[in-house]
Amino acid sequence: MGIIGFLIMGLIAGAIARLLIPGRDPMGMLATLVLGVVGAILGGFIFGGPDDAVGYIGAIVGAVIVLLVYKLVTSRSRSRTRGGRSRLA
């Protein structure tokens, strides 16, 4: 698969991950692309190569994991900057 195919797969995986996870995501198309590409790399390590169907599913699962981690990190930083208590305290 060429680099263009990998980027298209990443964009699709990122978009599907954003659809699967509820809540607002103030991300543009470029951030969705990065989310999908990082998720595809993570999913490739977990499930297999990008050339088979398992690789596509792995890219989506990886993008979901990356999005959940992103939301966890950004929600903690937002709660600290507002001057309120952290959710864990």
PyMOL Python script that loads the backbone (N, CA, C, O; Angstrom):
from pymol import cmd

cmd.read_pdbstr("""\
ATOM      1  N   MET A   1       0.860  -1.161   0.000  1.00  0.00           N
ATOM      2  CA  MET A   1       0.000   0.000   0.000  1.00  0.00           C
ATOM      3  C   MET A   1       0.909   1.228   0.000  1.00  0.00           C
ATOM      4  O   MET A   1       1.876   1.298   0.759  1.00  0.00           O
ATOM      5  N   GLY A   2       0.593   2.171  -0.842  1.00  0.00           N
ATOM      6  CA  GLY A   2       1.385   3.383  -0.919  1.00  0.00           C
ATOM      7  C   GLY A   2       1.043   4.360   0.185  1.00  0.00           C
ATOM      8  O   GLY A   2       0.135   4.136   0.985  1.00  0.00           O
ATOM      9  N   ILE A   3       1.787   5.441   0.210  1.00  0.00           N
ATOM     10  CA  ILE A   3       1.594   6.454   1.257  1.00  0.00           C
ATOM     11  C   ILE A   3       0.218   7.115   1.139  1.00  0.00           C
ATOM     12  O   ILE A   3      -0.402   7.432   2.154  1.00  0.00           O
ATOM     13  N   ILE A   4      -0.262   7.325  -0.085  1.00  0.00           N
ATOM     14  CA  ILE A   4      -1.586   7.936  -0.268  1.00  0.00           C
ATOM     15  C   ILE A   4      -2.665   7.003   0.266  1.00  0.00           C
ATOM     16  O   ILE A   4      -3.599   7.455   0.929  1.00  0.00           O
ATOM     17  N   GLY A   5      -2.548   5.712  -0.012  1.00  0.00           N
ATOM     18  CA  GLY A   5      -3.510   4.742   0.508  1.00  0.00           C
ATOM     19  C   GLY A   5      -3.488   4.675   2.027  1.00  0.00           C
ATOM     20  O   GLY A   5      -4.532   4.540   2.665  1.00  0.00           O
ATOM     21  N   PHE A   6      -2.295   4.770   2.604  1.00  0.00           N
ATOM     22  CA  PHE A   6      -2.172   4.756   4.062  1.00  0.00           C
ATOM     23  C   PHE A   6      -2.826   6.001   4.666  1.00  0.00           C
ATOM     24  O   PHE A   6      -3.484   5.913   5.703  1.00  0.00           O
ATOM     25  N   LEU A   7      -2.649   7.157   4.027  1.00  0.00           N
ATOM     26  CA  LEU A   7      -3.273   8.384   4.521  1.00  0.00           C
ATOM     27  C   LEU A   7      -4.797   8.330   4.399  1.00  0.00           C
ATOM     28  O   LEU A   7      -5.513   8.783   5.292  1.00  0.00           O
ATOM     29  N   ILE A   8      -5.282   7.780   3.301  1.00  0.00           N
ATOM     30  CA  ILE A   8      -6.736   7.648   3.133  1.00  0.00           C
ATOM     31  C   ILE A   8      -7.294   6.690   4.176  1.00  0.00           C
ATOM     32  O   ILE A   8      -8.334   6.961   4.776  1.00  0.00           O
ATOM     33  N   MET A   9      -6.603   5.566   4.395  1.00  0.00           N
ATOM     34  CA  MET A   9      -7.041   4.627   5.426  1.00  0.00           C
ATOM     35  C   MET A   9      -7.034   5.294   6.803  1.00  0.00           C
ATOM     36  O   MET A   9      -7.941   5.071   7.604  1.00  0.00           O
ATOM     37  N   GLY A  10      -6.021   6.107   7.079  1.00  0.00           N
ATOM     38  CA  GLY A  10      -5.953   6.811   8.355  1.00  0.00           C
ATOM     39  C   GLY A  10      -7.081   7.803   8.522  1.00  0.00           C
ATOM     40  O   GLY A  10      -7.650   7.925   9.606  1.00  0.00           O
ATOM     41  N   LEU A  11      -7.411   8.516   7.451  1.00  0.00           N
ATOM     42  CA  LEU A  11      -8.521   9.476   7.522  1.00  0.00           C
ATOM     43  C   LEU A  11      -9.840   8.765   7.779  1.00  0.00           C
ATOM     44  O   LEU A  11     -10.651   9.227   8.581  1.00  0.00           O
ATOM     45  N   ILE A  12     -10.056   7.653   7.108  1.00  0.00           N
ATOM     46  CA  ILE A  12     -11.296   6.890   7.310  1.00  0.00           C
ATOM     47  C   ILE A  12     -11.338   6.304   8.722  1.00  0.00           C
ATOM     48  O   ILE A  12     -12.377   6.354   9.381  1.00  0.00           O
ATOM     49  N   ALA A  13     -10.225   5.752   9.185  1.00  0.00           N
ATOM     50  CA  ALA A  13     -10.182   5.170  10.540  1.00  0.00           C
ATOM     51  C   ALA A  13     -10.415   6.253  11.594  1.00  0.00           C
ATOM     52  O   ALA A  13     -11.132   6.021  12.568  1.00  0.00           O
ATOM     53  N   GLY A  14      -9.821   7.428  11.411  1.00  0.00           N
ATOM     54  CA  GLY A  14     -10.034   8.526  12.353  1.00  0.00           C
ATOM     55  C   GLY A  14     -11.475   9.003  12.368  1.00  0.00           C
ATOM     56  O   GLY A  14     -12.026   9.287  13.432  1.00  0.00           O
ATOM     57  N   ALA A  15     -12.088   9.093  11.195  1.00  0.00           N
ATOM     58  CA  ALA A  15     -13.487   9.521  11.117  1.00  0.00           C
ATOM     59  C   ALA A  15     -14.406   8.505  11.778  1.00  0.00           C
ATOM     60  O   ALA A  15     -15.334   8.886  12.491  1.00  0.00           O
ATOM     61  N   ILE A  16     -14.162   7.223  11.553  1.00  0.00           N
ATOM     62  CA  ILE A  16     -14.986   6.187  12.181  1.00  0.00           C
ATOM     63  C   ILE A  16     -14.800   6.201  13.695  1.00  0.00           C
ATOM     64  O   ILE A  16     -15.764   6.031  14.441  1.00  0.00           O
ATOM     65  N   ALA A  17     -13.569   6.402  14.151  1.00  0.00           N
ATOM     66  CA  ALA A  17     -13.325   6.464  15.598  1.00  0.00           C
ATOM     67  C   ALA A  17     -14.069   7.643  16.215  1.00  0.00           C
ATOM     68  O   ALA A  17     -14.639   7.518  17.299  1.00  0.00           O
ATOM     69  N   ARG A  18     -14.068   8.784  15.535  1.00  0.00           N
ATOM     70  CA  ARG A  18     -14.792   9.944  16.062  1.00  0.00           C
ATOM     71  C   ARG A  18     -16.296   9.699  16.087  1.00  0.00           C
ATOM     72  O   ARG A  18     -16.993  10.220  16.958  1.00  0.00           O
ATOM     73  N   LEU A  19     -16.799   8.917  15.147  1.00  0.00           N
ATOM     74  CA  LEU A  19     -18.226   8.590  15.141  1.00  0.00           C
ATOM     75  C   LEU A  19     -18.576   7.602  16.256  1.00  0.00           C
ATOM     76  O   LEU A  19     -19.675   7.660  16.809  1.00  0.00           O
ATOM     77  N   LEU A  20     -17.662   6.705  16.587  1.00  0.00           N
ATOM     78  CA  LEU A  20     -17.935   5.685  17.601  1.00  0.00           C
ATOM     79  C   LEU A  20     -17.868   6.221  19.029  1.00  0.00           C
ATOM     80  O   LEU A  20     -18.563   5.718  19.912  1.00  0.00           O
ATOM     81  N   ILE A  21     -17.042   7.234  19.261  1.00  0.00           N
ATOM     82  CA  ILE A  21     -16.864   7.777  20.604  1.00  0.00           C
ATOM     83  C   ILE A  21     -17.770   8.990  20.772  1.00  0.00           C
ATOM     84  O   ILE A  21     -17.643   9.958  20.022  1.00  0.00           O
ATOM     85  N   PRO A  22     -18.684   8.957  21.745  1.00  0.00           N
ATOM     86  CA  PRO A  22     -19.606  10.085  21.917  1.00  0.00           C
ATOM     87  C   PRO A  22     -18.909  11.316  22.485  1.00  0.00           C
ATOM     88  O   PRO A  22     -17.852  11.219  23.108  1.00  0.00           O
ATOM     89  N   GLY A  23     -19.513  12.452  22.259  1.00  0.00           N
ATOM     90  CA  GLY A  23     -18.997  13.714  22.784  1.00  0.00           C
ATOM     91  C   GLY A  23     -18.477  14.607  21.688  1.00  0.00           C
ATOM     92  O   GLY A  23     -18.299  14.189  20.544  1.00  0.00           O
ATOM     93  N   ARG A  24     -18.237  15.854  22.067  1.00  0.00           N
ATOM     94  CA  ARG A  24     -17.720  16.827  21.105  1.00  0.00           C
ATOM     95  C   ARG A  24     -16.228  16.620  20.902  1.00  0.00           C
ATOM     96  O   ARG A  24     -15.476  16.392  21.850  1.00  0.00           O
ATOM     97  N   ASP A  25     -15.827  16.702  19.671  1.00  0.00           N
ATOM     98  CA  ASP A  25     -14.416  16.630  19.311  1.00  0.00           C
ATOM     99  C   ASP A  25     -14.086  17.847  18.464  1.00  0.00           C
ATOM    100  O   ASP A  25     -14.394  17.867  17.273  1.00  0.00           O
ATOM    101  N   PRO A  26     -13.471  18.855  19.049  1.00  0.00           N
ATOM    102  CA  PRO A  26     -13.138  20.038  18.246  1.00  0.00           C
ATOM    103  C   PRO A  26     -11.902  19.794  17.388  1.00  0.00           C
ATOM    104  O   PRO A  26     -10.868  20.438  17.564  1.00  0.00           O
ATOM    105  N   MET A  27     -12.027  18.854  16.461  1.00  0.00           N
ATOM    106  CA  MET A  27     -10.917  18.496  15.579  1.00  0.00           C
ATOM    107  C   MET A  27     -11.299  18.812  14.147  1.00  0.00           C
ATOM    108  O   MET A  27     -12.453  18.658  13.746  1.00  0.00           O
ATOM    109  N   GLY A  28     -10.331  19.248  13.397  1.00  0.00           N
ATOM    110  CA  GLY A  28     -10.529  19.438  11.979  1.00  0.00           C
ATOM    111  C   GLY A  28     -10.144  18.185  11.211  1.00  0.00           C
ATOM    112  O   GLY A  28      -9.892  17.134  11.800  1.00  0.00           O
ATOM    113  N   MET A  29     -10.103  18.309   9.900  1.00  0.00           N
ATOM    114  CA  MET A  29      -9.777  17.164   9.075  1.00  0.00           C
ATOM    115  C   MET A  29      -8.324  16.731   9.259  1.00  0.00           C
ATOM    116  O   MET A  29      -8.028  15.536   9.244  1.00  0.00           O
ATOM    117  N   LEU A  30      -7.432  17.676   9.430  1.00  0.00           N
ATOM    118  CA  LEU A  30      -6.024  17.332   9.614  1.00  0.00           C
ATOM    119  C   LEU A  30      -5.813  16.571  10.929  1.00  0.00           C
ATOM    120  O   LEU A  30      -5.067  15.593  10.959  1.00  0.00           O
ATOM    121  N   ALA A  31      -6.460  17.008  12.009  1.00  0.00           N
ATOM    122  CA  ALA A  31      -6.341  16.307  13.289  1.00  0.00           C
ATOM    123  C   ALA A  31      -6.961  14.914  13.206  1.00  0.00           C
ATOM    124  O   ALA A  31      -6.454  13.970  13.812  1.00  0.00           O
ATOM    125  N   THR A  32      -8.056  14.786  12.455  1.00  0.00           N
ATOM    126  CA  THR A  32      -8.667  13.472  12.257  1.00  0.00           C
ATOM    127  C   THR A  32      -7.736  12.563  11.479  1.00  0.00           C
ATOM    128  O   THR A  32      -7.637  11.371  11.773  1.00  0.00           O
ATOM    129  N   LEU A  33      -7.053  13.117  10.489  1.00  0.00           N
ATOM    130  CA  LEU A  33      -6.081  12.354   9.713  1.00  0.00           C
ATOM    131  C   LEU A  33      -4.940  11.867  10.598  1.00  0.00           C
ATOM    132  O   LEU A  33      -4.545  10.703  10.526  1.00  0.00           O
ATOM    133  N   VAL A  34      -4.410  12.760  11.434  1.00  0.00           N
ATOM    134  CA  VAL A  34      -3.323  12.382  12.342  1.00  0.00           C
ATOM    135  C   VAL A  34      -3.801  11.317  13.325  1.00  0.00           C
ATOM    136  O   VAL A  34      -3.087  10.353  13.597  1.00  0.00           O
ATOM    137  N   LEU A  35      -5.004  11.492  13.853  1.00  0.00           N
ATOM    138  CA  LEU A  35      -5.590  10.502  14.751  1.00  0.00           C
ATOM    139  C   LEU A  35      -5.660   9.138  14.081  1.00  0.00           C
ATOM    140  O   LEU A  35      -5.278   8.130  14.676  1.00  0.00           O
ATOM    141  N   GLY A  36      -6.139   9.104  12.861  1.00  0.00           N
ATOM    142  CA  GLY A  36      -6.265   7.843  12.143  1.00  0.00           C
ATOM    143  C   GLY A  36      -4.928   7.212  11.807  1.00  0.00           C
ATOM    144  O   GLY A  36      -4.778   5.993  11.900  1.00  0.00           O
ATOM    145  N   VAL A  37      -3.949   8.027  11.414  1.00  0.00           N
ATOM    146  CA  VAL A  37      -2.632   7.488  11.071  1.00  0.00           C
ATOM    147  C   VAL A  37      -1.945   6.916  12.306  1.00  0.00           C
ATOM    148  O   VAL A  37      -1.371   5.829  12.250  1.00  0.00           O
ATOM    149  N   VAL A  38      -2.001   7.638  13.415  1.00  0.00           N
ATOM    150  CA  VAL A  38      -1.408   7.132  14.654  1.00  0.00           C
ATOM    151  C   VAL A  38      -2.161   5.875  15.107  1.00  0.00           C
ATOM    152  O   VAL A  38      -1.551   4.914  15.575  1.00  0.00           O
ATOM    153  N   GLY A  39      -3.471   5.894  14.965  1.00  0.00           N
ATOM    154  CA  GLY A  39      -4.260   4.706  15.296  1.00  0.00           C
ATOM    155  C   GLY A  39      -3.943   3.530  14.400  1.00  0.00           C
ATOM    156  O   GLY A  39      -3.926   2.389  14.860  1.00  0.00           O
ATOM    157  N   ALA A  40      -3.691   3.790  13.123  1.00  0.00           N
ATOM    158  CA  ALA A  40      -3.341   2.717  12.195  1.00  0.00           C
ATOM    159  C   ALA A  40      -1.984   2.116  12.547  1.00  0.00           C
ATOM    160  O   ALA A  40      -1.786   0.906  12.443  1.00  0.00           O
ATOM    161  N   ILE A  41      -1.064   2.963  12.958  1.00  0.00           N
ATOM    162  CA  ILE A  41       0.248   2.452  13.368  1.00  0.00           C
ATOM    163  C   ILE A  41       0.104   1.599  14.625  1.00  0.00           C
ATOM    164  O   ILE A  41       0.665   0.507  14.712  1.00  0.00           O
ATOM    165  N   LEU A  42      -0.655   2.109  15.602  1.00  0.00           N
ATOM    166  CA  LEU A  42      -0.891   1.350  16.830  1.00  0.00           C
ATOM    167  C   LEU A  42      -1.626   0.053  16.533  1.00  0.00           C
ATOM    168  O   LEU A  42      -1.247  -1.005  17.036  1.00  0.00           O
ATOM    169  N   GLY A  43      -2.668   0.126  15.725  1.00  0.00           N
ATOM    170  CA  GLY A  43      -3.422  -1.071  15.367  1.00  0.00           C
ATOM    171  C   GLY A  43      -2.602  -2.061  14.567  1.00  0.00           C
ATOM    172  O   GLY A  43      -2.799  -3.271  14.678  1.00  0.00           O
ATOM    173  N   GLY A  44      -1.679  -1.553  13.758  1.00  0.00           N
ATOM    174  CA  GLY A  44      -0.796  -2.442  13.010  1.00  0.00           C
ATOM    175  C   GLY A  44       0.113  -3.241  13.925  1.00  0.00           C
ATOM    176  O   GLY A  44       0.395  -4.411  13.668  1.00  0.00           O
ATOM    177  N   PHE A  45       0.570  -2.600  14.998  1.00  0.00           N
ATOM    178  CA  PHE A  45       1.400  -3.321  15.962  1.00  0.00           C
ATOM    179  C   PHE A  45       0.589  -4.364  16.723  1.00  0.00           C
ATOM    180  O   PHE A  45       1.098  -5.434  17.057  1.00  0.00           O
ATOM    181  N   ILE A  46      -0.668  -4.048  16.994  1.00  0.00           N
ATOM    182  CA  ILE A  46      -1.492  -4.954  17.789  1.00  0.00           C
ATOM    183  C   ILE A  46      -2.067  -6.087  16.939  1.00  0.00           C
ATOM    184  O   ILE A  46      -1.996  -7.252  17.330  1.00  0.00           O
ATOM    185  N   PHE A  47      -2.642  -5.749  15.767  1.00  0.00           N
ATOM    186  CA  PHE A  47      -3.428  -6.730  15.008  1.00  0.00           C
ATOM    187  C   PHE A  47      -2.755  -7.276  13.760  1.00  0.00           C
ATOM    188  O   PHE A  47      -3.063  -8.398  13.356  1.00  0.00           O
ATOM    189  N   GLY A  48      -1.874  -6.555  13.147  1.00  0.00           N
ATOM    190  CA  GLY A  48      -1.246  -7.056  11.931  1.00  0.00           C
ATOM    191  C   GLY A  48      -1.064  -5.947  10.912  1.00  0.00           C
ATOM    192  O   GLY A  48      -1.295  -4.773  11.200  1.00  0.00           O
ATOM    193  N   GLY A  49      -0.650  -6.335   9.729  1.00  0.00           N
ATOM    194  CA  GLY A  49      -0.346  -5.383   8.671  1.00  0.00           C
ATOM    195  C   GLY A  49      -1.560  -4.688   8.100  1.00  0.00           C
ATOM    196  O   GLY A  49      -2.689  -5.132   8.305  1.00  0.00           O
ATOM    197  N   PRO A  50      -1.332  -3.587   7.375  1.00  0.00           N
ATOM    198  CA  PRO A  50      -2.445  -2.795   6.845  1.00  0.00           C
ATOM    199  C   PRO A  50      -3.053  -3.345   5.565  1.00  0.00           C
ATOM    200  O   PRO A  50      -4.028  -2.777   5.074  1.00  0.00           O
ATOM    201  N   ASP A  51      -2.522  -4.421   5.004  1.00  0.00           N
ATOM    202  CA  ASP A  51      -3.003  -4.909   3.722  1.00  0.00           C
ATOM    203  C   ASP A  51      -4.145  -5.909   3.813  1.00  0.00           C
ATOM    204  O   ASP A  51      -4.715  -6.276   2.786  1.00  0.00           O
ATOM    205  N   ASP A  52      -4.491  -6.351   4.990  1.00  0.00           N
ATOM    206  CA  ASP A  52      -5.593  -7.282   5.115  1.00  0.00           C
ATOM    207  C   ASP A  52      -6.734  -6.649   5.914  1.00  0.00           C
ATOM    208  O   ASP A  52      -6.590  -5.556   6.461  1.00  0.00           O
ATOM    209  N   ALA A  53      -7.867  -7.350   5.972  1.00  0.00           N
ATOM    210  CA  ALA A  53      -9.053  -6.803   6.640  1.00  0.00           C
ATOM    211  C   ALA A  53      -8.803  -6.593   8.128  1.00  0.00           C
ATOM    212  O   ALA A  53      -9.328  -5.649   8.718  1.00  0.00           O
ATOM    213  N   VAL A  54      -8.012  -7.457   8.732  1.00  0.00           N
ATOM    214  CA  VAL A  54      -7.703  -7.302  10.154  1.00  0.00           C
ATOM    215  C   VAL A  54      -6.927  -6.003  10.377  1.00  0.00           C
ATOM    216  O   VAL A  54      -7.084  -5.365  11.418  1.00  0.00           O
ATOM    217  N   GLY A  55      -6.106  -5.609   9.430  1.00  0.00           N
ATOM    218  CA  GLY A  55      -5.363  -4.362   9.532  1.00  0.00           C
ATOM    219  C   GLY A  55      -6.281  -3.152   9.537  1.00  0.00           C
ATOM    220  O   GLY A  55      -6.037  -2.192  10.268  1.00  0.00           O
ATOM    221  N   TYR A  56      -7.332  -3.185   8.731  1.00  0.00           N
ATOM    222  CA  TYR A  56      -8.287  -2.077   8.714  1.00  0.00           C
ATOM    223  C   TYR A  56      -9.052  -1.994  10.032  1.00  0.00           C
ATOM    224  O   TYR A  56      -9.265  -0.907  10.569  1.00  0.00           O
ATOM    225  N   ILE A  57      -9.459  -3.139  10.542  1.00  0.00           N
ATOM    226  CA  ILE A  57     -10.146  -3.152  11.835  1.00  0.00           C
ATOM    227  C   ILE A  57      -9.182  -2.710  12.934  1.00  0.00           C
ATOM    228  O   ILE A  57      -9.564  -1.972  13.842  1.00  0.00           O
ATOM    229  N   GLY A  58      -7.946  -3.159  12.849  1.00  0.00           N
ATOM    230  CA  GLY A  58      -6.932  -2.740  13.815  1.00  0.00           C
ATOM    231  C   GLY A  58      -6.695  -1.244  13.769  1.00  0.00           C
ATOM    232  O   GLY A  58      -6.477  -0.624  14.810  1.00  0.00           O
ATOM    233  N   ALA A  59      -6.734  -0.647  12.575  1.00  0.00           N
ATOM    234  CA  ALA A  59      -6.563   0.796  12.454  1.00  0.00           C
ATOM    235  C   ALA A  59      -7.694   1.541  13.149  1.00  0.00           C
ATOM    236  O   ALA A  59      -7.463   2.561  13.797  1.00  0.00           O
ATOM    237  N   ILE A  60      -8.904   1.039  13.017  1.00  0.00           N
ATOM    238  CA  ILE A  60     -10.054   1.678  13.673  1.00  0.00           C
ATOM    239  C   ILE A  60      -9.955   1.514  15.184  1.00  0.00           C
ATOM    240  O   ILE A  60     -10.175   2.469  15.929  1.00  0.00           O
ATOM    241  N   VAL A  61      -9.623   0.303  15.640  1.00  0.00           N
ATOM    242  CA  VAL A  61      -9.478   0.071  17.085  1.00  0.00           C
ATOM    243  C   VAL A  61      -8.345   0.924  17.646  1.00  0.00           C
ATOM    244  O   VAL A  61      -8.479   1.510  18.720  1.00  0.00           O
ATOM    245  N   GLY A  62      -7.245   0.994  16.932  1.00  0.00           N
ATOM    246  CA  GLY A  62      -6.130   1.839  17.365  1.00  0.00           C
ATOM    247  C   GLY A  62      -6.514   3.304  17.424  1.00  0.00           C
ATOM    248  O   GLY A  62      -6.117   4.010  18.351  1.00  0.00           O
ATOM    249  N   ALA A  63      -7.287   3.776  16.442  1.00  0.00           N
ATOM    250  CA  ALA A  63      -7.735   5.168  16.445  1.00  0.00           C
ATOM    251  C   ALA A  63      -8.685   5.440  17.612  1.00  0.00           C
ATOM    252  O   ALA A  63      -8.646   6.520  18.203  1.00  0.00           O
ATOM    253  N   VAL A  64      -9.528   4.479  17.944  1.00  0.00           N
ATOM    254  CA  VAL A  64     -10.422   4.634  19.098  1.00  0.00           C
ATOM    255  C   VAL A  64      -9.597   4.742  20.381  1.00  0.00           C
ATOM    256  O   VAL A  64      -9.885   5.578  21.238  1.00  0.00           O
ATOM    257  N   ILE A  65      -8.583   3.906  20.512  1.00  0.00           N
ATOM    258  CA  ILE A  65      -7.721   3.953  21.701  1.00  0.00           C
ATOM    259  C   ILE A  65      -7.014   5.296  21.794  1.00  0.00           C
ATOM    260  O   ILE A  65      -6.963   5.899  22.867  1.00  0.00           O
ATOM    261  N   VAL A  66      -6.470   5.768  20.680  1.00  0.00           N
ATOM    262  CA  VAL A  66      -5.772   7.062  20.665  1.00  0.00           C
ATOM    263  C   VAL A  66      -6.739   8.193  21.003  1.00  0.00           C
ATOM    264  O   VAL A  66      -6.385   9.112  21.741  1.00  0.00           O
ATOM    265  N   LEU A  67      -7.963   8.130  20.463  1.00  0.00           N
ATOM    266  CA  LEU A  67      -8.945   9.175  20.754  1.00  0.00           C
ATOM    267  C   LEU A  67      -9.345   9.172  22.224  1.00  0.00           C
ATOM    268  O   LEU A  67      -9.500  10.238  22.820  1.00  0.00           O
ATOM    269  N   LEU A  68      -9.515   7.995  22.817  1.00  0.00           N
ATOM    270  CA  LEU A  68      -9.853   7.925  24.237  1.00  0.00           C
ATOM    271  C   LEU A  68      -8.732   8.493  25.106  1.00  0.00           C
ATOM    272  O   LEU A  68      -8.997   9.207  26.073  1.00  0.00           O
ATOM    273  N   VAL A  69      -7.501   8.181  24.770  1.00  0.00           N
ATOM    274  CA  VAL A  69      -6.358   8.726  25.511  1.00  0.00           C
ATOM    275  C   VAL A  69      -6.301  10.243  25.333  1.00  0.00           C
ATOM    276  O   VAL A  69      -6.041  10.971  26.292  1.00  0.00           O
ATOM    277  N   TYR A  70      -6.541  10.721  24.114  1.00  0.00           N
ATOM    278  CA  TYR A  70      -6.550  12.161  23.840  1.00  0.00           C
ATOM    279  C   TYR A  70      -7.617  12.863  24.679  1.00  0.00           C
ATOM    280  O   TYR A  70      -7.350  13.906  25.276  1.00  0.00           O
ATOM    281  N   LYS A  71      -8.826  12.295  24.727  1.00  0.00           N
ATOM    282  CA  LYS A  71      -9.898  12.895  25.519  1.00  0.00           C
ATOM    283  C   LYS A  71      -9.568  12.879  27.005  1.00  0.00           C
ATOM    284  O   LYS A  71      -9.873  13.837  27.715  1.00  0.00           O
ATOM    285  N   LEU A  72      -8.950  11.806  27.484  1.00  0.00           N
ATOM    286  CA  LEU A  72      -8.577  11.714  28.885  1.00  0.00           C
ATOM    287  C   LEU A  72      -7.552  12.781  29.245  1.00  0.00           C
ATOM    288  O   LEU A  72      -7.677  13.440  30.277  1.00  0.00           O
ATOM    289  N   VAL A  73      -6.555  12.952  28.412  1.00  0.00           N
ATOM    290  CA  VAL A  73      -5.508  13.936  28.672  1.00  0.00           C
ATOM    291  C   VAL A  73      -6.050  15.358  28.585  1.00  0.00           C
ATOM    292  O   VAL A  73      -5.745  16.185  29.444  1.00  0.00           O
ATOM    293  N   THR A  74      -6.847  15.654  27.564  1.00  0.00           N
ATOM    294  CA  THR A  74      -7.349  17.021  27.410  1.00  0.00           C
ATOM    295  C   THR A  74      -8.406  17.365  28.452  1.00  0.00           C
ATOM    296  O   THR A  74      -8.520  18.527  28.841  1.00  0.00           O
ATOM    297  N   SER A  75      -9.184  16.386  28.913  1.00  0.00           N
ATOM    298  CA  SER A  75     -10.185  16.699  29.934  1.00  0.00           C
ATOM    299  C   SER A  75      -9.510  16.998  31.271  1.00  0.00           C
ATOM    300  O   SER A  75      -9.978  17.858  32.018  1.00  0.00           O
ATOM    301  N   ARG A  76      -8.429  16.309  31.579  1.00  0.00           N
ATOM    302  CA  ARG A  76      -7.703  16.596  32.821  1.00  0.00           C
ATOM    303  C   ARG A  76      -7.046  17.964  32.763  1.00  0.00           C
ATOM    304  O   ARG A  76      -7.072  18.704  33.746  1.00  0.00           O
ATOM    305  N   SER A  77      -6.459  18.312  31.625  1.00  0.00           N
ATOM    306  CA  SER A  77      -5.788  19.611  31.532  1.00  0.00           C
ATOM    307  C   SER A  77      -6.800  20.745  31.551  1.00  0.00           C
ATOM    308  O   SER A  77      -6.510  21.812  32.091  1.00  0.00           O
ATOM    309  N   ARG A  78      -7.981  20.542  30.978  1.00  0.00           N
ATOM    310  CA  ARG A  78      -9.008  21.582  31.022  1.00  0.00           C
ATOM    311  C   ARG A  78      -9.536  21.784  32.429  1.00  0.00           C
ATOM    312  O   ARG A  78      -9.791  22.918  32.834  1.00  0.00           O
ATOM    313  N   SER A  79      -9.705  20.702  33.186  1.00  0.00           N
ATOM    314  CA  SER A  79     -10.234  20.841  34.540  1.00  0.00           C
ATOM    315  C   SER A  79      -9.223  21.525  35.450  1.00  0.00           C
ATOM    316  O   SER A  79      -9.623  22.209  36.392  1.00  0.00           O
ATOM    317  N   ARG A  80      -7.936  21.364  35.202  1.00  0.00           N
ATOM    318  CA  ARG A  80      -6.916  22.028  36.008  1.00  0.00           C
ATOM    319  C   ARG A  80      -6.805  23.503  35.663  1.00  0.00           C
ATOM    320  O   ARG A  80      -6.540  24.317  36.548  1.00  0.00           O
ATOM    321  N   THR A  81      -6.997  23.866  34.415  1.00  0.00           N
ATOM    322  CA  THR A  81      -6.835  25.268  34.028  1.00  0.00           C
ATOM    323  C   THR A  81      -8.045  26.108  34.397  1.00  0.00           C
ATOM    324  O   THR A  81      -7.947  27.334  34.436  1.00  0.00           O
ATOM    325  N   ARG A  82      -9.159  25.495  34.664  1.00  0.00           N
ATOM    326  CA  ARG A  82     -10.337  26.257  35.071  1.00  0.00           C
ATOM    327  C   ARG A  82     -10.309  26.660  36.545  1.00  0.00           C
ATOM    328  O   ARG A  82     -11.148  27.438  36.999  1.00  0.00           O
ATOM    329  N   GLY A  83      -9.359  26.137  37.269  1.00  0.00           N
ATOM    330  CA  GLY A  83      -9.266  26.475  38.683  1.00  0.00           C
ATOM    331  C   GLY A  83     -10.117  25.574  39.553  1.00  0.00           C
ATOM    332  O   GLY A  83     -10.165  25.762  40.768  1.00  0.00           O
ATOM    333  N   GLY A  84     -10.782  24.611  38.966  1.00  0.00           N
ATOM    334  CA  GLY A  84     -11.616  23.700  39.735  1.00  0.00           C
ATOM    335  C   GLY A  84     -10.837  22.490  40.180  1.00  0.00           C
ATOM    336  O   GLY A  84      -9.646  22.351  39.901  1.00  0.00           O
ATOM    337  N   ARG A  85     -11.518  21.635  40.864  1.00  0.00           N
ATOM    338  CA  ARG A  85     -10.887  20.411  41.318  1.00  0.00           C
ATOM    339  C   ARG A  85     -10.775  19.426  40.178  1.00  0.00           C
ATOM    340  O   ARG A  85     -11.558  19.443  39.228  1.00  0.00           O
ATOM    341  N   SER A  86      -9.800  18.583  40.296  1.00  0.00           N
ATOM    342  CA  SER A  86      -9.659  17.503  39.332  1.00  0.00           C
ATOM    343  C   SER A  86     -10.754  16.485  39.593  1.00  0.00           C
ATOM    344  O   SER A  86     -11.269  16.398  40.708  1.00  0.00           O
ATOM    345  N   ARG A  87     -11.106  15.734  38.602  1.00  0.00           N
ATOM    346  CA  ARG A  87     -12.158  14.723  38.755  1.00  0.00           C
ATOM    347  C   ARG A  87     -11.739  13.620  39.705  1.00  0.00           C
ATOM    348  O   ARG A  87     -12.581  12.943  40.296  1.00  0.00           O
ATOM    349  N   LEU A  88     -10.436  13.442  39.848  1.00  0.00           N
ATOM    350  CA  LEU A  88      -9.943  12.364  40.695  1.00  0.00           C
ATOM    351  C   LEU A  88      -9.864  12.770  42.159  1.00  0.00           C
ATOM    352  O   LEU A  88      -9.773  11.906  43.032  1.00  0.00           O
ATOM    353  N   ALA A  89      -9.896  14.059  42.441  1.00  0.00           N
ATOM    354  CA  ALA A  89      -9.754  14.527  43.825  1.00  0.00           C
ATOM    355  C   ALA A  89     -11.058  14.522  44.560  1.00  0.00           C
ATOM    356  O   ALA A  89     -11.106  14.888  45.735  1.00  0.00           O
TER     357      ALA A  89
END
""", "prot")
cmd.dss("prot")
cmd.show_as("cartoon", "prot")
cmd.util.cbc("prot")
cmd.orient("prot")
